[in-house]
Amino acid sequence: MQLSRRTLLAAGGATASVVLAAGPARAARNRTQEAGQITGDDFDGLLDRARTLLTGGAFDPADPDFAVGVAALDSTAGALWDSLDRSTGRTALWSDLSPLTDPGNFGQSYTRLRTLAVAWATPGTALSGRAETAEALVGALRFAYDTAYHPTARETGNWWFWEIGAPRALMDCCVLLGGQVPAADLADYLTVVDRFCPDADRRTNSPTLPETGANRTDKAVIVALRGLLGKNTDKVASARDALSDVRDSGRNSLFRYTTSGDGFYEDGSFVQHGEVAYTGSYGTVLLGGAAWLLSLLADSPWAVTDPNVSVMYEAVERSFVPVIFDGLMMDAVRGRAISRERAGDHQDGAAAVAAILLLATGAPADLAARWRSVVKGWLTRNRTTPFASLASLPRLALAKAVLADQDIHPAERTTGSFVFAGMDRVVHRRPGWACTLSLSSKRISAYEAGNGENLHGWYTGDGMTYLYDGDDLGQYHDGFWPTVDPYRLPGTTVDTRPREDLGTGAGTSTYRPSNAVAGGAGLDSRYGAAAMELIGAPGSSLRARKAWFLLDNTVVALGSGITSDDGRTVETVIENRNLGADGRNQLLVDGVPRSVEQGRAGAFDRARWAHIEGVGGYVLPGGSALRTLREERTGTWRAIDTGADTGGSTDPVTRRYLTLWLDHGSSPAGAGYAYVLLPGASAAATAVWSASRPVRIVANDATAQAVEDRRTGLTAVHFWAAGTAAGITASGPATVLVRRRGARVSVAVADPGRTGTSVTVGLPFAVRAVAGADDTVALAPGRSPVLTVAVGGSHGRTHRAELIQ
C-alpha cells in the first residue's frame, strides 16, 4: 500500500523513537572507556536501544501504515507459532526443519524463533507480551542448544550458519526476550557464541583467514550484542574495533578503499568473495550492519570515532545511488542472489534504502539531507512495489519520517554514466531509463553459484544488458529469473550448447574467464563507452569482441570477430523482454505489425528496425537478418535455487516474452553485428532514427569499434590494438571519447584491459592548450596534437582532459 499523507503526519512521534534511539555518532560524549567507569546503565541503555532497532520502538498500532506492518508480522509469526512443536517429546522445532542437527535446519530455526521474539516484543501483535509465548521461546532456545548448537558441536556443512546466521538470531532473541531468559541459559548462549563467533576478525573454522566486507560487519554486530548481554566491556570494544580492523592495523578495515579483493573501491565498486560484483547483496549487508552498529554504539563509551568512517558515507553516493533505480537494486550487482525467490531486486533495494536512512541518523547534516532527498524520490516514484509492502516496522518508521517531512523535497532520478572498473560493471542513466552492463574478466567472475543457488547463471556476466524503464519497474522482479530463457539473455553472444546446472554442491564457486578487457570510460558524467573481449567457457571455442556506446537517448552495440569451430549455432541476443503473465505488447518489424499469437516465430532477412510497444525501438543499421519469437515460458524458482535457506518453491510460474536475436550460423568465422537500442522511443521515432541515423558507425573490426554522434559532437572509440578510427589514433588498446563544443574539447581515456603503462592518443584537429587535466595526462599541442596518458597502475579508471582549440 502507499503511505498516505494523513498517516504520515501522524507518525512523527512514533518515528522519533527510532531516530533518537540511534542518535548521531558525531555527538558521542568524550567519556573514558576504562572498564571501571562503565556502569550497568551503559549496557542496559544500549540493550534498550537494540530492542528499538529490532522492533521499531514506540508507534501507534492503529496507524494505517503501521497496522499493515503489524498485520504482516502477525501473519508470519502466527503461522510459525501454530506450527512450532511445543510437545515434550519433540525432535525438531518445526517438522520441515528436521533433523535439527543439520546446520541449515538449526540456522533457520533460530531465524524463525527471532521472528516470534520480535512479535512478542512488538505492541499490537497477537503474541505481544504473552507469557505463554515467552515460555515457549525460552524452552525452544534451550532445546536448540541442547540438541544442535552448543560449544561441543563440530562445524559441518555451510560455515555461515555456525558463525553468523545462528549466533546473530540467537543474540537477537536474547535481546528481545530480556529478563525472560534465565541467567544460566543466557550464560550458555554467550558461551556458544564465544565458541563459534569469538571475534569479528577471523573465520573460526579457519583461524588464519581474516574476515572481510559483509562477513566482518555481521560478526561485529554479533560480538557487540554478546558483549552487551554479558556486560563485557572488552567484547563490545572488540566489535567496534573490528570495523576499523585495529587487530591488523586497518588492513581489512571497512572504512578504507581497496584496489583488489573485497571491499569498497574509490570508483564506487564493491566486491565480495574476492571477485564478485556484490554491491546489491553483500554490500547492502555491510552498509546495513555498519549503520546498525554505528547507531547502536552512538553516544556511548564505545562510540565509533574512526575518522575514516567517511568512506562509508561516501559509499552511499559512489556505490549505492548509481545502482538503485526508483528503490530497486540492479540485478547486475546482486550476484547469486538473483535466484532467490524471497529476495528480489525490490527487496534488496528496500534493504539498501533502510540502511541509507539509518546511516543518515548519524551522518553529517549536509550528507544526511541529500540522502533523504534521494530516498524520498525513490519512495514516491516506486508504485510497483511500495516500500510499505517490503519494510519491517523499524524500516517503515524511518521511511515515514522522510515522507512526512515537508522540508525534504524528492530528488529527480540520478543521471550519468558510471564505469565501475573495480567490478566490471557499467551503468548508464538517463531521466526515464537506465542501461546496465554486466561484464567479466580474469579479475571479476562471470557468475557465482553454490549451495544450490544460481543454477542457471552461465551467461549473466557475458555482457548481459539490463534495460530499466521508469514505467516498468517489474521487468526483472516479476518472475523473470525462473522463466527467462537462460541461453538468451539480452546483450549476450552465446554458443547454444546445453549446459549443466551450476553450484549444486556445498560451498560457493565462481568462474573467471581469461580475457583482460572488460570496462570502459565515461565522459562529462553523461556519455560512456565500454568493451569486453568474450572468451567462451571451457567446452566452447567461441570468441568475440563486443562494445557498447552509451549516449543521450541511444545505446549502440557492436560486435566483431565472432568465431567458433564447435559446429554449433552462435547467437547475439538483442532483447528478451518479460511481458508479464498476459502481455500482448505489439511488435513491429519495419513498421509491419507481427502476430501476437504465442509461439509465433519470425525471420526477416533485411530488417532495418523493430519496435516493442511500451518498451522502445531497436535499429539494425544497414539491415540484418533478425529473428523474433513470442513465447510463453513456464519455470519454477526451485529449478534455479535449491539452497537450504533460500530454495524456491516448486509452484509453476508462467510469463510471456518477446525475443529478438541475430543468428550468426554454425561455427561462424569473423562474424559481426550492429544494433541500436532506443529506450522509450515511439515507433515513429524509431523509424525516423533508422532513416536519418544521427549516430554513425565508423568502425567495427579487429582494430577498433567506433561511433560518431554528430548532434552532440561526440566521437567514441574502443581500440583493440594500435590504429586509427574516425581520425583518432591510439598507440595501443584503449577506450577513447572525444567531444567538441565550440572551442572546447573534452577527452576521456581508459585502458580497460590494464595491459599498458601509457597510451598516446592523436586528435584530428588543432589544439592550442590544456584548460585542465588529470595529472596522468600530458598534451603536445599543435595542428596534430597528441595526448600521452599514463594508464599504468590506474586499475582501468578514466583519465580526463579539457582542451582549448
C-alpha positions in Angstrom: 0.0 0.0 0.0 1.0 3.6 -0.4 1.9 5.7 2.6 -0.9 8.2 3.0 -0.1 11.9 3.8 -2.6 11.8 6.7 -1.0 8.8 8.4 2.5 10.1 7.6 1.9 13.2 9.6 0.5 11.2 12.5 3.7 9.1 12.6 6.1 11.9 13.6 6.3 10.9 17.3 6.5 7.2 16.6 9.4 7.7 14.2 11.3 9.8 16.6 11.8 6.9 18.9 13.9 5.2 16.2 15.9 8.2 15.3 16.5 9.3 18.8 17.5 5.7 19.8 20.1 5.7 17.1 21.5 9.1 18.0 24.1 11.0 16.0 27.5 9.3 16.2 29.2 12.7 15.8 27.7 13.7 19.2 29.4 11.0 21.1 30.4 12.0 24.6 34.0 12.3 25.5 34.0 9.6 28.1 36.8 7.3 29.1 36.4 3.7 28.2 38.2 2.4 31.2 36.2 -0.6 32.5 36.0 0.8 36.0 34.0 3.8 34.8 31.4 1.9 32.8 28.3 1.0 34.7 25.4 -1.4 34.2 23.4 1.5 33.0 25.6 1.8 29.9 24.9 -1.8 29.0 21.2 -1.6 29.8 20.7 1.6 27.8 22.3 0.1 24.7 20.3 -3.1 25.1 17.1 -1.0 25.2 18.4 0.7 22.0 19.0 -2.6 20.4 15.4 -3.6 21.1 14.2 -0.4 19.5 16.3 -1.1 16.4 14.8 -4.6 16.2 11.2 -3.7 16.8 10.8 -0.1 15.7 10.2 1.2 19.2 7.1 3.0 20.2 4.4 3.5 17.5 0.7 3.7 17.2 -0.5 0.2 16.1 -3.7 1.9 14.9 -1.8 4.0 12.4 -2.9 2.5 9.0 0.6 2.1 7.7 2.0 0.6 10.9 -1.2 -1.6 11.1 -0.2 -3.1 7.7 3.3 -3.9 9.1 1.8 -5.3 12.3 -0.6 -7.4 10.3 2.2 -8.8 8.2 4.3 -9.7 11.2 1.2 -11.2 12.9 0.5 -13.4 9.8 4.1 -14.7 9.6 4.5 -15.1 13.3 1.1 -16.7 13.7 1.9 -19.4 11.2 5.2 -20.1 12.9 3.6 -20.2 16.3 0.9 -22.6 15.1 3.4 -25.0 13.6 6.0 -24.8 16.4 6.3 -28.2 18.0 5.9 -27.5 21.7 5.5 -31.1 22.8 7.8 -32.7 25.4 8.9 -35.4 23.1 9.8 -33.3 20.1 12.8 -34.0 17.9 12.7 -30.7 16.0 11.1 -27.3 16.4 9.4 -27.4 13.0 8.7 -30.6 11.1 10.1 -29.2 7.8 13.4 -28.4 9.6 14.3 -31.9 10.7 16.8 -33.1 11.8 17.6 -30.1 13.9 21.3 -31.0 13.9 21.6 -30.1 10.3 23.2 -26.6 10.1 20.7 -25.3 7.6 17.8 -26.5 9.8 19.0 -25.1 13.2 20.1 -22.0 11.4 16.6 -21.4 10.0 15.0 -22.5 13.3 16.8 -19.7 15.1 15.7 -17.2 12.4 12.1 -18.3 12.9 12.4 -18.1 16.7 13.6 -14.5 16.2 10.5 -13.7 14.2 8.4 -15.0 17.1 10.5 -13.0 19.6 10.0 -9.8 17.5 6.3 -10.4 17.5 6.3 -11.0 21.3 8.2 -7.7 21.8 6.1 -5.7 19.4 3.0 -3.9 20.7 -0.2 -4.7 18.8 0.6 -8.3 17.7 -1.4 -11.3 18.8 1.6 -12.7 20.6 2.7 -9.4 22.2 3.8 -9.8 25.8 2.1 -13.2 26.2 3.6 -15.3 29.0 2.9 -18.5 27.0 4.9 -17.2 24.1 7.9 -16.2 26.2 7.9 -19.5 28.0 7.7 -21.4 24.7 10.6 -19.3 23.2 12.8 -19.9 26.3 12.1 -23.6 26.0 12.8 -23.7 22.3 16.1 -21.8 22.7 17.1 -24.3 25.4 16.1 -27.3 23.1 18.1 -25.9 20.2 21.1 -25.5 22.4 20.9 -29.0 23.9 20.2 -30.7 20.6 22.3 -28.9 18.0 24.0 -25.7 18.6 26.3 -25.9 21.6 30.0 -25.4 22.3 31.0 -29.1 21.9 29.4 -29.3 18.4 31.7 -29.6 15.4 31.2 -27.3 12.4 29.8 -29.2 9.4 28.2 -28.0 6.2 28.0 -24.3 5.5 30.2 -22.4 8.0 27.9 -19.3 7.7 25.1 -20.9 9.7 27.5 -21.7 12.6 29.4 -18.4 12.7 26.9 -15.8 11.5 23.3 -17.0 10.9 22.6 -18.9 14.1 24.5 -16.6 16.6 23.0 -13.4 15.2 19.5 -14.7 15.5 20.3 -16.2 18.9 21.6 -12.9 20.3 18.7 -11.0 18.8 16.3 -13.4 20.6 18.1 -12.8 23.9 18.0 -9.1 23.4 14.2 -9.2 22.7 13.3 -11.5 25.5 15.5 -9.7 28.0 14.9 -10.9 31.6 12.7 -13.8 30.4 15.8 -15.7 29.6 17.1 -17.4 32.8 20.7 -16.4 33.7 22.0 -19.9 33.4 20.6 -20.2 29.9 22.0 -16.8 28.9 25.4 -17.9 30.1 25.2 -21.0 27.9 24.2 -18.9 24.9 27.1 -16.5 25.4 29.4 -19.4 25.7 28.3 -20.9 22.4 28.7 -17.6 20.7 32.2 -17.3 22.2 32.9 -20.8 20.6 31.7 -20.0 17.1 32.0 -16.3 16.8 34.5 -15.2 19.4 35.5 -12.1 17.4 34.9 -10.4 14.1 38.5 -10.6 12.9 38.9 -14.3 12.0 37.0 -17.2 10.5 36.6 -19.6 13.4 36.9 -22.7 11.3 39.9 -21.3 9.5 41.8 -19.1 12.1 44.3 -17.8 9.6 41.6 -16.4 7.4 40.7 -12.7 8.2 37.1 -11.8 7.8 36.3 -9.1 5.2 33.4 -7.0 4.0 29.9 -8.0 4.9 31.0 -11.0 6.9 33.2 -8.8 9.2 30.2 -6.5 9.7 27.9 -9.3 10.5 30.3 -10.7 13.1 30.9 -7.3 14.6 27.2 -6.9 15.4 27.1 -10.4 16.9 30.1 -9.7 19.2 28.7 -6.3 20.2 25.4 -7.9 21.3 27.2 -10.7 23.0 29.2 -8.1 24.9 26.2 -6.1 25.9 24.2 -9.1 27.1 27.2 -10.4 29.1 28.2 -6.9 30.3 31.6 -7.5 28.8 33.4 -4.2 28.0 36.2 -5.9 26.0 33.8 -7.7 23.7 31.9 -4.5 22.9 35.2 -2.7 22.3 36.4 -5.5 20.1 33.2 -5.3 18.0 33.8 -1.6 17.5 37.4 -2.1 16.7 36.7 -4.8 14.2 35.0 -2.2 11.9 38.4 -0.5 11.7 40.4 -3.7 11.9 42.5 -2.5 14.8 43.9 -6.0 15.2 45.6 -6.0 11.8 46.4 -2.2 11.6 43.5 -1.5 9.3 44.3 -4.0 6.6 40.7 -5.2 6.5 39.0 -2.1 7.8 35.5 -1.5 6.5 36.5 2.2 6.5 39.1 2.0 3.7 39.2 1.8 0.0 40.8 -1.2 -1.6 42.4 -1.8 -5.0 41.8 -5.5 -5.1 39.7 -8.2 -3.4 36.9 -7.5 -1.0 35.6 -4.0 -0.1 34.7 -0.6 -1.5 36.8 0.9 -4.3 37.2 4.6 -4.9 35.4 4.2 -8.2 32.3 3.0 -6.4 32.7 -0.7 -7.0 32.1 -3.2 -4.2 33.5 -6.7 -4.4 33.0 -9.7 -2.1 34.4 -13.2 -2.3 37.4 -11.7 -4.0 36.0 -11.4 -7.5 32.2 -10.9 -7.4 30.3 -7.6 -8.1 28.2 -7.6 -5.0 27.0 -4.1 -4.1 23.4 -5.1 -4.0 23.8 -8.1 -1.8 26.9 -8.3 0.4 27.4 -4.6 0.0 24.0 -3.9 1.3 24.5 -6.2 4.2 27.8 -4.4 5.0 26.1 -1.0 4.8 23.2 -2.1 6.9 25.3 -3.8 9.5 27.7 -0.9 9.8 24.8 1.6 10.1 23.1 -0.6 12.7 26.3 -0.8 14.8 27.1 2.8 14.4 23.6 3.7 15.6 23.7 1.2 18.4 27.0 2.4 19.9 26.5 6.1 19.2 26.7 8.5 22.2 28.1 5.6 24.4 31.5 4.7 25.8 32.1 2.6 22.7 31.0 5.1 20.0 32.9 4.8 16.7 35.3 7.7 16.4 37.4 6.5 13.4 37.5 9.5 11.1 37.7 7.1 8.1 34.1 6.3 8.7 33.7 8.9 5.9 34.4 6.1 3.5 31.1 4.6 4.5 29.4 7.9 3.9 31.0 8.3 0.5 29.9 4.8 -0.5 26.2 5.9 -0.3 26.6 8.1 -3.3 29.5 6.4 -5.0 28.5 2.8 -4.7 24.7 2.6 -4.0 22.9 5.6 -5.5 24.0 4.7 -9.1 22.8 1.1 -8.9 19.4 1.8 -7.2 16.6 2.7 -9.7 13.5 4.1 -8.0 14.1 1.9 -5.0 15.0 -1.4 -6.7 18.6 -2.8 -6.7 20.0 -3.6 -10.1 20.4 -7.3 -10.6 23.9 -6.9 -12.2 25.3 -6.3 -8.7 23.3 -8.9 -6.7 25.4 -12.0 -7.7 23.8 -15.3 -6.9 21.0 -13.6 -5.0 19.2 -13.1 -8.3 18.0 -16.7 -7.9 16.3 -16.1 -4.5 12.6 -16.0 -4.7 12.1 -14.2 -1.5 14.9 -11.6 -2.1 14.3 -9.9 -5.4 15.6 -6.6 -6.7 12.9 -4.7 -4.9 13.5 -6.4 -1.5 17.3 -5.9 -1.7 16.6 -2.3 -2.8 14.4 -1.8 0.2 17.2 -3.1 2.5 19.6 -0.6 1.0 17.2 2.2 1.3 16.7 1.4 5.0 20.4 1.2 5.5 20.9 4.6 4.0 18.2 6.1 6.2 19.6 4.5 9.3 23.2 5.7 8.4 21.7 9.2 7.9 20.8 9.4 11.6 24.4 9.8 12.5 25.9 11.3 9.3 26.9 14.9 8.8 23.9 17.1 8.3 24.5 18.0 4.6 25.0 14.4 3.6 22.0 13.2 5.5 19.8 15.9 3.9 21.0 14.9 0.4 20.4 11.2 1.0 16.9 11.7 2.4 16.0 13.8 -0.7 17.2 11.0 -3.0 15.4 8.4 -0.9 12.2 10.4 -1.0 12.4 10.5 -4.7 12.7 6.7 -4.9 9.9 6.1 -2.4 7.4 8.4 -4.2 8.2 7.1 -7.7 8.0 3.3 -6.9 4.4 2.4 -7.2 5.1 -1.1 -8.5 6.2 -2.4 -5.1 5.7 0.3 -2.5 8.2 0.4 0.4 5.5 -0.2 2.9 4.8 -3.7 1.5 8.5 -4.6 1.9 9.6 -2.9 5.1 9.8 -4.2 8.6 8.4 -1.9 11.3 11.8 -0.2 12.1 12.4 0.5 8.4 8.9 1.7 7.9 9.3 4.2 10.8 12.4 5.7 9.2 10.7 6.0 5.8 7.6 7.6 7.2 9.8 10.3 8.9 11.2 11.2 5.5 7.9 11.2 3.6 6.2 13.3 6.3 8.9 16.0 6.4 7.7 18.8 4.1 11.2 20.3 4.1 12.6 17.3 2.3 12.0 17.5 -1.5 12.2 14.4 -3.6 15.2 14.4 -5.8 14.9 13.7 -9.5 16.3 10.4 -10.9 20.1 10.1 -10.9 21.6 10.6 -14.4 25.1 10.0 -15.7 27.4 7.3 -17.0 29.2 5.3 -14.3 32.1 3.0 -15.0 32.8 0.7 -12.1 36.2 -0.6 -13.2 36.8 -2.4 -10.0 33.9 -4.8 -10.6 33.4 -4.8 -14.4 30.1 -3.1 -14.4 28.9 -0.1 -16.4 25.7 1.9 -15.5 24.2 4.5 -17.9 21.3 6.5 -16.6 19.0 9.0 -18.3 15.9 10.7 -16.9 13.5 8.0 -18.0 15.6 4.9 -18.2 18.9 3.1 -17.3 21.1 0.6 -19.0 23.4 -1.6 -17.1 26.2 -3.9 -18.5 27.3 -7.0 -16.6 30.9 -7.8 -17.8 33.6 -10.2 -16.6 37.3 -10.8 -17.0 40.3 -12.5 -15.4 39.7 -10.2 -12.5 35.9 -10.4 -12.0 33.9 -13.6 -12.3 31.2 -14.2 -14.9 29.0 -15.6 -12.2 28.9 -17.1 -8.7 27.0 -20.2 -7.9 26.9 -22.6 -5.0 25.0 -24.1 -2.1 22.2 -24.7 -4.6 21.9 -21.1 -5.7 22.0 -19.5 -9.2 22.0 -22.8 -11.0 21.5 -21.2 -14.5 23.7 -18.1 -14.2 26.0 -19.2 -17.0 25.8 -16.1 -19.2 24.9 -13.4 -16.7 28.4 -11.9 -16.9 28.9 -12.2 -20.6 27.7 -8.7 -21.4 24.1 -9.1 -20.2 22.4 -5.8 -20.9 19.7 -4.7 -18.4 17.3 -2.1 -19.6 15.3 -0.3 -16.8 12.2 1.6 -17.7 10.8 4.1 -15.2 7.3 3.0 -16.2 8.0 -0.7 -15.8 9.8 -1.5 -12.5 8.7 -5.1 -12.6 10.8 -6.3 -15.6 13.3 -8.4 -13.6 11.2 -8.6 -10.4 8.1 -10.2 -11.9 9.1 -13.9 -12.3 12.0 -13.1 -14.7 14.7 -15.4 -13.5 12.7 -18.6 -13.3 11.1 -18.1 -16.7 13.6 -16.3 -18.9 15.5 -18.5 -21.4 18.9 -18.5 -19.7 20.6 -19.1 -23.1 19.2 -15.9 -24.5 19.9 -13.1 -22.0 19.8 -9.6 -23.6 23.2 -8.3 -24.8 25.0 -11.7 -24.8 26.6 -13.6 -27.7 26.3 -17.3 -26.9 27.1 -20.7 -28.0 23.9 -22.7 -28.0 25.3 -25.8 -26.3 23.3 -27.4 -23.5 24.8 -26.6 -20.0 24.7 -28.5 -16.7 23.3 -26.9 -13.6 25.8 -24.8 -11.6 26.6 -24.8 -7.9 24.7 -28.0 -6.9 27.4 -28.9 -4.3 28.3 -27.3 -0.9 30.2 -24.1 -0.9 30.2 -21.3 -3.5 32.2 -21.3 -6.7 33.0 -18.7 -9.4 34.1 -18.7 -12.9 36.6 -16.2 -14.2 37.2 -16.1 -18.0 40.7 -15.4 -19.3 40.1 -12.2 -21.1 41.7 -9.0 -19.9 39.4 -6.4 -21.5 36.2 -5.5 -19.6 35.3 -2.0 -18.8 35.4 1.4 -20.4 35.4 5.2 -19.9 33.0 7.9 -19.1 32.9 11.5 -20.3 31.3 14.6 -18.8 29.2 12.4 -16.4 26.9 11.9 -19.4 28.4 9.6 -22.0 30.1 6.2 -21.8 31.8 3.6 -23.9 32.5 0.0 -22.8 34.1 -3.1 -24.3 34.6 -6.8 -23.4 36.6 -9.5 -25.1 34.4 -12.6 -24.9 36.1 -15.9 -24.4 33.8 -18.9 -24.2 33.8 -21.0 -21.0 35.6 -24.4 -21.1 34.0 -26.6 -23.7 33.4 -23.7 -26.2 35.8 -22.1 -28.7 33.6 -19.0 -29.0 35.5 -15.7 -29.3 34.1 -12.2 -29.9 34.9 -8.5 -29.4 31.9 -6.6 -28.0 31.5 -2.8 -27.5 28.7 -0.5 -26.3 28.4 3.2 -26.7 26.1 4.9 -24.2 24.7 8.2 -25.4 21.8 10.7 -24.7 18.9 8.6 -25.9 20.7 5.8 -27.5 22.8 2.7 -26.8 24.8 1.4 -29.8 26.0 -2.2 -29.5 28.7 -3.5 -31.8 30.3 -7.0 -32.2 33.2 -8.2 -34.4 35.4 -11.2 -34.7 32.7 -13.7 -33.7 34.4 -17.0 -34.3 33.7 -20.6 -33.2 34.6 -24.0 -34.6 32.4 -26.2 -32.5 29.8 -26.9 -35.1 27.1 -25.2 -33.0 25.0 -22.1 -33.8 26.1 -18.8 -32.3 23.5 -16.1 -31.5 23.6 -12.5 -30.3 20.6 -11.6 -28.3 19.2 -8.1 -28.8 16.3 -8.3 -26.4 14.4 -10.8 -24.3 11.6 -8.8 -22.8 9.4 -10.0 -20.0 5.8 -9.0 -20.9 4.3 -10.3 -17.7 1.7 -13.0 -17.2 -0.6 -11.9 -20.0 1.3 -9.3 -22.0 0.3 -8.7 -25.6 2.7 -5.8 -26.5 2.7 -5.2 -30.2 5.8 -6.0 -32.1 6.6 -4.0 -35.3 9.3 -5.0 -37.8 10.0 -2.3 -40.4 6.6 -0.8 -39.5 4.6 -4.0 -40.1 2.7 -5.5 -37.1 3.6 -9.0 -36.3 1.2 -11.6 -34.8 0.6 -11.5 -31.0 -0.1 -15.3 -31.0 2.1 -17.2 -28.5 4.7 -19.4 -30.1 4.9 -17.3 -33.2 8.5 -17.0 -34.6 9.7 -14.7 -37.3 12.7 -14.5 -39.7 13.5 -11.3 -41.5 16.4 -11.3 -43.9 17.0 -7.5 -44.2 15.2 -5.9 -41.2 16.1 -2.3 -40.5 14.2 -1.7 -37.3 11.8 -3.1 -34.8 9.7 -1.7 -32.0 8.1 -3.3 -28.9 5.1 -1.4 -27.6 5.7 0.2 -24.2 9.4 -0.6 -24.3 11.2 1.2 -27.2 12.9 0.8 -30.5 15.7 -1.4 -32.0 17.5 -0.3 -35.1 19.7 -2.5 -37.3 21.9 -0.1 -39.3 22.2 -1.3 -42.9 19.8 -4.1 -42.3 20.3 -7.5 -40.7 18.8 -11.0 -40.5 16.6 -10.6 -37.5 14.9 -13.5 -35.7 11.9 -13.0 -33.4 10.0 -15.2 -31.0 6.9 -14.5 -29.0 6.5 -17.3 -26.4 5.0 -18.2 -23.1 7.5 -19.8 -20.7 6.9 -21.7 -17.5 9.5 -22.5 -14.9 9.9 -22.7 -11.1 12.1 -20.9 -8.6 13.2 -24.3 -7.3 14.8 -25.0 -10.7 17.3 -22.2 -10.2 17.7 -22.3 -6.4 17.7 -25.3 -4.1 19.6 -23.6 -1.2 18.9 -24.7 2.4 17.6 -21.4 3.4 17.0 -19.7 0.0 15.4 -22.6 -2.0 12.5 -21.6 -4.2 9.1 -23.1 -4.5 8.0 -25.7 -7.0 5.0 -23.8 -8.0 5.0 -23.1 -11.7 5.5 -19.6 -12.9 4.4 -18.5 -16.4 5.4 -15.4 -18.2 5.3 -14.1 -21.8 8.4 -13.0 -23.6 9.4 -11.2 -26.8 12.9 -12.2 -28.0 14.9 -10.5 -30.8 18.2 -12.0 -31.8 20.8 -12.3 -34.6 21.8 -15.8 -35.9 25.4 -16.0 -36.8 25.1 -19.5 -38.1 27.1 -22.6 -37.2 30.8 -22.2 -36.5 31.0 -18.5 -37.6 34.3 -17.1 -38.8 34.7 -13.4 -38.2 31.0 -12.6 -38.0 29.8 -9.3 -36.6 26.7 -7.3 -35.6 25.4 -3.8 -35.0 22.2 -2.8 -33.3 20.9 0.3 -31.6 18.6 0.5 -28.5 16.3 3.4 -28.3 14.7 3.0 -24.8 11.3 4.6 -24.6 11.2 5.7 -28.2 7.9 5.5 -30.1 7.6 3.5 -33.3 7.5 6.7 -35.4 10.7 8.0 -33.7 12.4 4.6 -34.2 11.5 4.8 -38.0 12.9 8.3 -38.2 16.1 7.3 -36.4 16.6 4.4 -38.7 16.3 6.6 -41.8 18.3 9.5 -40.5 21.0 7.7 -38.5 22.1 10.6 -36.3 24.8 8.3 -34.8 27.1 6.9 -37.4 29.1 3.6 -37.0 32.6 4.4 -38.4 34.5 1.2 -37.4 33.6 -2.3 -36.3 36.6 -4.6 -36.9 39.5 -6.3 -35.2 41.3 -3.0 -34.6 38.6 -0.7 -33.4 34.9 -0.2 -32.8 33.7 3.4 -33.1 30.7 5.7 -33.4 30.2 9.4 -34.2 27.2 11.3 -32.7 27.0 14.4 -34.9 24.4 16.2 -32.8 26.5 16.3 -29.7 30.0 16.5 -31.3 30.9 13.2 -29.7 33.3 10.5 -31.1 33.8 7.3 -29.1 36.2 4.5 -30.0 37.4 1.4 -28.4 40.8 0.4 -29.8 41.6 -3.3 -29.6 45.1 -2.6 -31.0 47.1 0.4 -32.2 45.3 2.1 -35.1 43.1 4.9 -36.4 39.3 5.3 -36.3 37.2 8.4 -37.0 40.5 10.3 -37.4 41.6 9.4 -33.8 44.8 7.4 -33.4 45.9 5.3 -30.5 49.2 3.7 -29.8 47.6 0.6 -28.2 44.5 -0.8 -26.7 42.3 2.0 -25.1 38.8 3.4 -24.8 38.7 7.0 -26.0 35.8 9.5 -26.0 36.2 13.0 -27.6 33.6 15.7 -27.6 33.9 19.1 -29.4 31.8 22.0 -28.3 32.9 25.3 -29.9 36.5 25.9 -28.9 36.4 23.4 -26.1 37.3 19.7 -26.3 36.6 17.1 -23.7 38.6 13.9 -23.7 38.4 10.7 -21.7 40.8 7.8 -22.0 40.9 4.4 -20.2 42.7 1.1 -20.5 40.1 -1.4 -19.5 42.4 -4.3 -20.3 45.0 -2.9 -17.9 47.8 -4.1 -20.2 49.7 -0.9 -20.9 51.8 1.6 -19.0 51.0 4.5 -21.2 49.0 5.2 -24.4 49.2 8.1 -26.9 46.1 9.5 -28.5 46.3 11.6 -31.6 43.4 14.0 -32.4 42.4 15.1 -36.0 42.2 18.8 -35.3 44.3 21.5 -33.9 44.6 22.1 -30.1 46.3 25.1 -28.5 46.4 24.4 -24.8 45.1 22.5 -21.8 42.3 24.0 -19.8 42.5 21.3 -17.1 43.6 17.7 -16.9 44.3 14.8 -14.6 48.0 14.7 -13.6 48.2 11.5 -15.7 47.6 13.3 -18.9 50.1 15.3 -20.9 49.5 17.3 -24.1 51.7 18.1 -27.1 49.7 20.8 -28.7 49.6 21.9 -32.4 47.9 21.0 -35.6 48.2 17.3 -34.9 48.0 17.3 -31.1 49.0 14.2 -29.1 47.9 13.2 -25.6 50.1 10.9 -23.6 48.2 9.1 -20.9 49.9 7.2 -18.0 47.4 4.4 -17.7 49.7 2.0 -15.8 48.6 1.2 -12.3 45.3 3.1 -12.7 43.2 -0.1 -12.5 41.1 0.7 -15.6 39.9 4.1 -14.4 39.1 7.0 -16.7 41.7 9.8 -17.3 40.3 13.2 -18.4 41.4 16.4 -20.0 39.8 19.6 -21.1 41.4 21.2 -24.1 41.2 24.6 -26.0 41.3 24.8 -29.8 
